[in-house]
Amino acid sequence: MRIILDSAKQSKLKTIFPEEDCLFSPEELLVYQTDASRISGDVLAVVRPTEEKQIVQLMQYASQQKIPIYPRARATNTAGGCVPTRPGIVISLLKMNKILEIDSEDFVAIVEPGVITKDLQIAVGKLGLMYPPDPASFEVSTLGGNIATCAGGMSAVKYGVTRDYLLATRVVLPDGRIMEFGARTHKNVVGLDINRLLCGSEGTLGIIVQMTLKLIPKPQASASVLVGFETLEESMDSIRDIFGSGMLPNSLEFIGEQCLNAIAATGVTLCPKEVKTCLLIKLDGSRETLPLETRRLIDILSPLKPILLCEGIGAEEEALWAIRRQINSAAAQVAPNKIADDVTVPRSKLYEALKGIEKISTQMGLSILTFGHVGDGNIHVNIMYDEAKQNDIAYEAKNAVARLIISLSGVLSGEHGIGLSKAKQFNMQISKDEQTLMRKIKAVFDPEDILNPGKSY
């Protein structure tokens, strides 16, 4: 049944939200039709709550009228996670952006979903604390969005992902009921862990209006090492040697040959031309021990005879990480369109995965940029193409990469989620029986299927 937002329904929304926070004109709705995936859907209205009771009233009404509701914030998601699948109302949570509490004794922060990740990190950092999850979009993405996708980031190899820091949630269910899950404590094994179920559910089970997040002590210092090799195999051998030595870096990033070529094509010279692959490694710890750990890391890398080996401590690190930040701007010079995927394989399968993607790139005649968080097996795969000429072959390459990753006991996403962009590949990884179980769980929370419907399962 197609929903029409007639004058009566519009009037009802206006009784819940003030005029400036209740949008109906096509010009106002345009930006809410898509996210960073560039997939688009039909939006009937946008509402921007500033308090919980507005969300409760909206969900009660939407449940009665069976109107689809699509939660979103900054829409940095690259998988179409907040794009409408059928006409409905977008609820933007950006105005619910308060840091309600930071407790340096309990090591917790209580926040609303519209808080920008970087803003929380800065706020807790002033108290000597740290909120570790650091997705690439941390400067603009929100904590609510991070929870929806269970965002990871470069520090995940040492510190884990968003679900590891979600202690408690206050949630408005699709029928308007308010429920609280979890606890303020850092340990809790009473009942099923519904927080973990919510984290990564892509906004399909409830609207989180408040989160209690775990914090940890902030390390005193950090150091980074940029190392470049002539071959992919040498890079992968160095990863094996680092972990084999017992070291656990804060971050361990990989930059593939086609990324380096793209950066070089922009005129930026960051590495000798003989360097075909790079690793960026970040360590953190105490001021006294960090120089020793850095020297230990260099001693591990040196026997592989890297072409490039640079180290920096503190402010010196910024120049080393410049190469990582160049990737997105350089990619735009390779081709006008991009399919941005993330996949994850066991670390032992990294070499096979990257060589397999190289082969697909050659066979399809497309540039495929590979980079990412190889410390935990997470590879970002950017398929570059011209939509006017290469659309079909680009999506054929996407499917070929997915089949390769599944054959290596990998998964279709490590941090971006499934959304719409990978919905057709979902069957490759998740069995029909498992999907049935997921749909039954969804029905318990959302029997009318109105909350971000049509996503993945």
C-alpha positions as CSV (number, residue, x, y, z in Angstrom):
1,M,0.0,0.0,0.0
2,R,1.4,3.4,-1.1
3,I,1.3,6.0,1.7
4,I,0.0,9.5,0.8
5,L,0.7,12.3,3.2
6,D,-2.5,14.2,2.8
7,S,-3.4,17.4,4.6
8,A,-4.8,15.6,7.6
9,K,-1.5,13.7,8.1
10,Q,0.5,16.9,7.5
11,S,-1.6,18.7,10.1
12,K,-0.9,15.9,12.6
13,L,2.8,16.2,12.1
14,K,2.6,20.0,12.6
15,T,1.0,19.4,16.0
16,I,4.0,17.4,17.1
17,F,6.8,19.5,15.5
18,P,7.2,23.3,15.1
19,E,7.0,24.7,11.6
20,E,10.8,25.0,11.2
21,D,11.2,21.3,12.1
22,C,8.5,19.9,9.9
23,L,9.4,20.0,6.2
24,F,7.3,19.2,3.2
25,S,8.4,21.2,0.2
26,P,10.3,19.3,-2.6
27,E,13.3,21.7,-2.2
28,E,13.6,21.0,1.5
29,L,13.2,17.2,1.1
30,L,15.7,16.8,-1.7
31,V,18.8,16.4,0.5
32,Y,17.1,13.8,2.7
33,Q,16.4,11.4,-0.2
34,T,20.0,10.0,-0.2
35,D,23.1,9.4,1.8
36,A,26.8,9.0,0.9
37,S,25.9,6.0,-1.2
38,R,24.1,8.3,-3.7
39,I,21.2,5.9,-3.8
40,S,17.9,7.8,-3.7
41,G,14.4,7.2,-2.3
42,D,11.1,9.0,-1.9
43,V,10.6,11.2,1.1
44,L,7.1,12.5,2.0
45,A,8.2,14.7,4.9
46,V,11.1,15.4,7.3
47,V,10.8,16.0,11.0
48,R,13.5,17.2,13.3
49,P,12.8,16.4,17.0
50,T,14.5,18.2,19.8
51,E,13.2,16.0,22.6
52,E,12.1,12.4,23.3
53,K,8.4,13.0,23.6
54,Q,8.2,14.2,20.0
55,I,9.6,10.9,18.9
56,V,7.2,9.0,21.1
57,Q,4.2,10.8,19.6
58,L,5.5,10.4,16.0
59,M,6.0,6.6,16.4
60,Q,2.6,6.2,18.0
61,Y,1.0,7.9,15.1
62,A,3.2,6.2,12.4
63,S,2.4,2.8,14.0
64,Q,-1.4,3.5,13.8
65,Q,-1.2,4.8,10.2
66,K,1.5,2.3,9.1
67,I,3.7,5.1,7.8
68,P,7.4,4.1,7.2
69,I,9.9,6.0,9.3
70,Y,13.6,6.4,8.4
71,P,16.0,7.6,11.1
72,R,19.1,9.5,10.0
73,A,21.6,12.1,11.1
74,R,24.6,13.2,9.0
75,A,24.0,10.4,6.4
76,T,27.7,9.6,6.0
77,N,26.7,6.0,5.4
78,T,28.0,4.6,2.1
79,A,25.6,1.6,1.9
80,G,22.3,3.3,1.6
81,G,21.4,2.5,5.2
82,C,19.1,5.4,5.7
83,V,17.7,5.8,2.2
84,P,13.9,5.2,2.0
85,T,12.8,2.0,0.3
86,R,9.2,3.1,0.0
87,P,7.7,6.6,0.6
88,G,7.8,7.7,4.2
89,I,8.9,10.2,6.8
90,V,12.6,10.9,7.5
91,I,13.3,11.7,11.2
92,S,16.6,13.7,11.5
93,L,18.2,13.3,14.9
94,L,20.8,16.1,14.5
95,K,19.1,18.4,16.9
96,M,19.3,15.9,19.7
97,N,23.0,16.6,20.2
98,K,23.7,17.0,23.9
99,I,26.5,15.5,25.9
100,L,24.5,14.9,29.0
101,E,27.2,13.6,31.3
102,I,30.9,12.6,31.4
103,D,31.9,10.8,34.6
104,S,35.7,10.4,35.0
105,E,35.3,8.0,38.0
106,D,32.8,5.6,36.4
107,F,34.5,6.1,33.0
108,V,31.2,6.7,31.2
109,A,29.6,9.3,29.0
110,I,25.9,9.7,28.4
111,V,25.0,11.3,25.1
112,E,22.1,11.9,22.7
113,P,22.3,10.4,19.2
114,G,23.1,13.6,17.3
115,V,26.4,14.2,19.0
116,I,29.3,14.3,16.6
117,T,31.9,11.6,17.3
118,K,34.8,14.1,17.3
119,D,33.1,16.4,19.7
120,L,32.7,13.6,22.3
121,Q,36.4,12.6,21.8
122,I,37.5,16.2,22.4
123,A,35.3,16.6,25.4
124,V,36.5,13.4,27.1
125,G,40.1,14.0,26.1
126,K,40.2,17.2,28.2
127,L,39.6,15.0,31.2
128,G,42.3,12.5,30.3
129,L,39.8,10.0,28.9
130,M,39.3,8.4,25.5
131,Y,36.4,7.2,23.4
132,P,38.3,4.9,21.0
133,P,35.9,4.2,18.0
134,D,37.2,6.4,15.2
135,P,35.4,5.8,11.8
136,A,36.9,7.8,8.9
137,S,34.0,10.2,9.1
138,F,34.5,10.8,12.9
139,E,34.8,14.6,12.3
140,V,31.2,14.8,10.9
141,S,29.4,11.5,11.7
142,T,27.2,11.1,14.7
143,L,27.3,8.6,17.6
144,G,23.8,7.5,16.8
145,G,24.8,6.7,13.2
146,N,28.0,5.0,14.5
147,I,25.8,2.7,16.6
148,A,23.4,2.0,13.7
149,T,26.3,0.6,11.7
150,C,28.5,-0.6,14.6
151,A,31.2,1.7,13.1
152,G,34.9,0.6,13.5
153,G,37.8,2.7,12.3
154,M,41.6,2.7,12.3
155,S,41.9,2.0,16.1
156,A,39.7,-1.1,16.0
157,V,42.6,-3.5,15.8
158,K,43.6,-2.6,19.4
159,Y,40.5,-1.1,20.9
160,G,37.6,-2.7,19.2
161,V,34.5,-1.3,17.5
162,T,31.4,0.7,18.6
163,R,29.6,-2.3,20.2
164,D,32.5,-2.8,22.6
165,Y,31.7,0.7,24.1
166,L,27.9,0.6,24.2
167,L,26.9,0.0,27.8
168,A,23.2,1.1,27.8
169,T,20.6,2.6,25.5
170,R,17.2,4.3,25.9
171,V,15.1,3.5,22.9
172,V,11.7,4.5,21.5
173,L,10.2,1.4,19.9
174,P,8.2,1.5,16.7
175,D,4.9,1.6,18.7
176,G,6.1,4.5,20.8
177,R,7.0,2.6,23.9
178,I,10.2,3.7,25.7
179,M,12.6,0.9,26.9
180,E,16.0,1.0,28.5
181,F,18.6,-1.8,27.9
182,G,21.9,-2.4,29.5
183,A,23.4,-0.7,32.5
184,R,26.0,1.9,33.6
185,T,28.3,-0.8,34.7
186,H,31.2,-2.0,32.6
187,K,30.2,-5.7,33.2
188,N,26.7,-7.0,32.9
189,V,25.6,-10.5,32.0
190,V,22.0,-10.4,33.1
191,G,19.6,-11.5,30.4
192,L,20.1,-11.2,26.6
193,D,22.4,-8.4,25.5
194,I,19.9,-6.3,23.5
195,N,22.4,-3.5,23.2
196,R,24.6,-5.6,21.0
197,L,21.5,-6.5,19.0
198,L,20.7,-2.8,18.5
199,C,24.3,-2.0,17.6
200,G,24.6,-2.6,13.9
201,S,20.9,-3.1,13.3
202,E,20.9,-0.1,10.9
203,G,18.0,1.6,12.6
204,T,15.5,-1.2,12.0
205,L,14.6,-2.1,15.6
206,G,14.2,1.2,17.5
207,I,15.2,4.8,17.7
208,I,18.0,5.3,20.2
209,V,17.5,8.6,22.0
210,Q,20.2,8.2,24.6
211,M,23.4,6.1,24.9
212,T,25.7,5.3,27.8
213,L,29.2,4.8,26.4
214,K,32.3,3.2,28.0
215,L,35.4,5.4,28.2
216,I,39.0,4.4,28.9
217,P,42.1,6.2,30.1
218,K,43.8,8.3,27.3
219,P,47.3,7.1,26.4
220,Q,50.1,9.6,27.2
221,A,51.7,9.5,23.8
222,S,51.7,8.0,20.3
223,A,54.1,7.3,17.5
224,S,53.7,6.3,13.9
225,V,55.8,4.5,11.3
226,L,55.3,4.6,7.6
227,V,56.9,1.7,5.8
228,G,56.9,1.1,2.0
229,F,57.7,-2.2,0.1
230,E,58.3,-3.2,-3.4
231,T,55.8,-6.1,-3.3
232,L,52.4,-6.9,-1.8
233,E,53.9,-10.1,-0.4
234,E,56.5,-8.2,1.7
235,S,53.7,-6.0,3.2
236,M,51.7,-9.0,4.2
237,D,54.8,-10.7,5.6
238,S,55.4,-7.7,7.8
239,I,51.9,-7.8,9.2
240,R,52.4,-11.4,10.1
241,D,55.7,-10.6,11.8
242,I,54.3,-7.7,13.8
243,F,51.5,-9.7,15.3
244,G,53.8,-12.8,15.6
245,S,56.1,-10.7,17.8
246,G,53.3,-10.1,20.3
247,M,52.8,-6.4,19.4
248,L,49.3,-4.9,19.2
249,P,49.3,-1.6,17.3
250,N,46.7,1.1,17.8
251,S,46.3,1.2,14.0
252,L,47.7,-0.9,11.1
253,E,46.6,0.6,7.8
254,F,47.4,-0.7,4.3
255,I,47.6,1.4,1.1
256,G,47.6,-0.6,-2.2
257,E,49.5,0.0,-5.4
258,Q,46.5,1.5,-7.3
259,C,46.0,4.0,-4.5
260,L,49.6,5.1,-4.6
261,N,49.4,5.5,-8.4
262,A,46.2,7.6,-8.0
263,I,47.9,9.8,-5.5
264,A,51.0,10.2,-7.7
265,A,48.8,11.2,-10.6
266,T,47.6,14.2,-8.7
267,G,51.2,15.5,-8.5
268,V,51.6,14.7,-4.8
269,T,54.9,13.0,-4.2
270,L,54.8,11.1,-0.9
271,C,56.8,7.9,-1.7
272,P,59.6,6.8,-4.0
273,K,58.2,5.4,-7.2
274,E,59.6,2.0,-6.4
275,V,57.2,1.7,-3.4
276,K,54.2,-0.4,-4.5
277,T,52.5,-0.9,-1.2
278,C,52.6,1.0,2.2
279,L,51.7,0.2,5.7
280,L,51.0,2.9,8.3
281,I,51.4,1.8,11.9
282,K,50.5,3.7,15.0
283,L,51.5,2.8,18.5
284,D,50.4,4.4,21.8
285,G,51.3,4.1,25.4
286,S,53.4,5.8,28.1
287,R,56.0,8.5,27.3
288,E,58.7,6.3,28.8
289,T,58.0,3.1,27.0
290,L,56.8,4.4,23.6
291,P,60.3,5.1,22.1
292,L,61.3,1.5,23.1
293,E,58.2,0.1,21.4
294,T,58.8,2.1,18.3
295,R,62.4,0.9,18.1
296,R,61.1,-2.7,18.6
297,L,58.7,-2.2,15.7
298,I,61.4,-0.9,13.4
299,D,63.6,-3.9,14.3
300,I,60.8,-6.2,13.3
301,L,60.4,-4.4,9.9
302,S,64.0,-3.9,9.0
303,P,64.9,-7.6,8.0
304,L,62.3,-7.3,5.2
305,K,64.4,-4.5,3.7
306,P,61.6,-1.9,3.1
307,I,62.3,0.8,0.5
308,L,60.8,3.4,2.8
309,L,60.9,3.6,6.5
310,C,59.9,6.8,8.4
311,E,59.0,7.3,12.0
312,G,57.4,10.2,13.9
313,I,56.3,10.9,17.4
314,G,53.5,13.3,18.5
315,A,53.3,16.3,16.1
316,E,55.7,14.6,13.7
317,E,53.0,11.9,12.9
318,E,50.8,14.3,11.0
319,A,53.1,14.3,7.9
320,L,53.1,10.5,7.8
321,W,49.4,10.2,7.8
322,A,49.0,12.7,5.0
323,I,49.3,9.8,2.5
324,R,46.2,8.1,4.0
325,R,44.1,11.2,3.8
326,Q,45.0,11.7,0.1
327,I,43.2,8.6,-1.0
328,N,39.6,10.0,-1.3
329,S,40.6,13.1,-3.2
330,A,43.0,11.1,-5.5
331,A,40.2,8.6,-6.2
332,A,38.1,11.3,-7.7
333,Q,40.7,11.8,-10.4
334,V,40.7,8.2,-11.4
335,A,37.1,7.9,-12.6
336,P,33.9,9.9,-12.1
337,N,32.0,7.2,-10.2
338,K,32.9,4.9,-7.3
339,I,31.4,1.9,-5.6
340,A,32.8,2.1,-2.1
341,D,32.7,-1.3,-0.4
342,D,34.3,-2.7,2.7
343,V,34.9,-6.4,3.2
344,T,36.7,-8.4,5.9
345,V,38.7,-11.6,5.8
346,P,40.7,-13.5,8.4
347,R,44.2,-12.0,8.6
348,S,45.8,-15.1,7.2
349,K,43.7,-14.6,4.0
350,L,44.7,-11.0,3.3
351,Y,47.3,-11.8,0.6
352,E,44.9,-14.0,-1.3
353,A,42.1,-11.5,-1.0
354,L,44.2,-8.6,-2.3
355,K,45.8,-10.6,-5.1
356,G,42.3,-11.8,-6.1
357,I,41.0,-8.3,-6.2
358,E,44.0,-7.3,-8.4
359,K,43.0,-10.1,-10.8
360,I,39.4,-8.9,-10.9
361,S,40.6,-5.4,-11.6
362,T,42.7,-6.7,-14.6
363,Q,40.0,-8.9,-15.9
364,M,37.3,-6.2,-15.8
365,G,39.6,-3.4,-17.0
366,L,38.7,-1.2,-14.0
367,S,40.8,0.5,-11.4
368,I,40.0,-1.0,-8.0
369,L,41.6,0.9,-5.1
370,T,42.4,-1.2,-2.0
371,F,43.3,0.2,1.3
372,G,42.1,0.0,4.9
373,H,42.3,-1.5,8.3
374,V,44.3,-4.7,7.6
375,G,45.2,-5.1,11.3
376,D,41.8,-6.7,11.7
377,G,41.4,-7.9,8.1
378,N,39.2,-5.1,7.0
379,I,39.8,-4.0,3.4
380,H,38.2,-1.0,1.7
381,V,37.5,-1.7,-2.0
382,N,36.8,1.3,-4.2
383,I,35.7,0.2,-7.7
384,M,36.3,3.2,-10.0
385,Y,34.2,3.5,-13.2
386,D,32.3,5.7,-15.6
387,E,28.6,5.2,-15.0
388,A,27.7,6.2,-18.6
389,K,29.9,3.4,-20.1
390,Q,30.8,0.9,-17.4
391,N,27.9,0.6,-15.0
392,D,27.2,-3.1,-15.7
393,I,30.8,-4.2,-15.5
394,A,31.4,-2.3,-12.3
395,Y,28.6,-4.1,-10.6
396,E,29.8,-7.4,-12.0
397,A,33.2,-6.6,-10.4
398,K,31.4,-5.8,-7.1
399,N,29.8,-9.3,-7.2
400,A,33.1,-10.9,-8.2
401,V,34.8,-9.3,-5.1
402,A,31.9,-10.5,-2.9
403,R,32.2,-14.1,-4.2
404,L,36.0,-14.0,-3.6
405,I,35.7,-12.7,-0.1
406,I,33.1,-15.4,0.9
407,S,35.3,-18.1,-0.6
408,L,38.0,-17.0,1.8
409,S,35.8,-17.3,4.9
410,G,35.3,-13.5,4.9
411,V,32.3,-11.3,5.3
412,L,30.6,-8.7,3.1
413,S,31.0,-5.8,5.5
414,G,33.2,-5.1,8.5
415,E,31.9,-1.6,9.4
416,H,29.7,0.0,6.6
417,G,26.8,-2.3,7.0
418,I,24.5,-3.8,4.3
419,G,21.9,-1.1,3.7
420,L,20.7,-1.2,0.1
421,S,24.0,-1.4,-1.7
422,K,24.7,-5.0,-0.6
423,A,21.1,-6.2,-0.2
424,K,21.3,-8.4,-3.3
425,Q,24.5,-10.0,-2.0
426,F,23.1,-10.8,1.4
427,N,22.2,-14.3,0.4
428,M,25.9,-15.0,-0.4
429,Q,26.7,-14.9,3.3
430,I,23.5,-15.4,5.3
431,S,21.4,-18.6,5.0
432,K,17.7,-18.6,4.5
433,D,17.2,-20.1,7.9
434,E,19.3,-17.3,9.5
435,Q,17.4,-14.7,7.6
436,T,14.1,-16.1,8.8
437,L,15.3,-15.9,12.4
438,M,16.4,-12.2,11.8
439,R,13.0,-11.3,10.4
440,K,11.2,-12.9,13.4
441,I,13.4,-10.8,15.7
442,K,12.5,-7.7,13.7
443,A,8.8,-8.6,14.0
444,V,9.0,-8.7,17.8
445,F,10.3,-5.1,17.8
446,D,8.4,-3.8,14.8
447,P,5.4,-5.9,13.9
448,E,4.1,-3.3,11.4
449,D,7.5,-3.2,9.6
450,I,7.6,0.6,9.6
451,L,11.1,1.4,10.9
452,N,13.6,1.6,8.1
453,P,11.9,-1.2,6.2
454,G,13.4,-3.2,3.4
455,K,17.0,-3.2,4.7
456,S,19.1,-6.4,4.4
457,Y,17.2,-9.1,6.2
